[in-house]
Amino acid sequence: MHAIVQQDGGVQGDAAAGGGGWLLLVYRVPSEPSNNRVSVWRELKRLGALYLQQCVCVLPAVPACEAGVRSVIKRVEALGGSYNLFRIPDNSPEERARLVRGFRQLSSKEYDEIIEECRTKFHKEIEFERFRENYTYEEAEEIREDLDKIRRWFDRIVARDWYGAGQRDQVAGELQECERLLEEFEAEVYRRAGDDPTVHDRTAHRPPGGQ
């Protein structure tokens, strides 16, 4: 039995207001190969799904989630699985509060992961390169790419933070601090290498054996 989802709903703000109801997805995927189940789980987590138990999850009934769920159920069927998809117009205030709390906890955990990434990996990476005085254009570019990845990660979390976990400003501040540290590192790279083109290419013209 396959319940049909109607094409309506709202934007992210409507999710917070609770006007669109919920999508409840129950799916079954063959246990082998195991990476099939993982691929479905990963796609649903990318949407921001809240798992109630294994292979049972709920999402706010907004267009972004409905489109994502349609993509997921196509994958489920392609993998030889089956599903039931239900629209729940609304539920009791107490149950709704529990679901919203669950969604906020999911987003909060993801925000915490970004904060940890900034404070540990990113900060320490710059500290390490300063320690070994690796002030090169290549290193600055690599660190810039790392920061861009964290920013894209943040954007994805914000997009599925349906009910406002309340840490966006804190994470934005952490990213600003990362930007400040990186700009200081880039300034030092420029100061040391600056307009001397030979600094950038010294190792490239070194003869075999490093002589």
ABEGO torsion letter per residue (X at the ends): XBBBBBBBEBBAAAAAAGAAEBBBBBBBBBAOBAAAAAAAAAAAAAAGBBBABBGBBBBBBBAAAAAAAAAAAAAAAAAGBBBBBBBBABBBAAAAAAAAAAAAAAAAAAAAAAAAAAAAAAAAAAAAAAAAGBBBAAAAAAAAAAAAAAAAAAAAAAAABAAGAGAAAAAAAAAAAAAAAAAAAAAAAAAAAEABAAAAAAAAABBBGGX
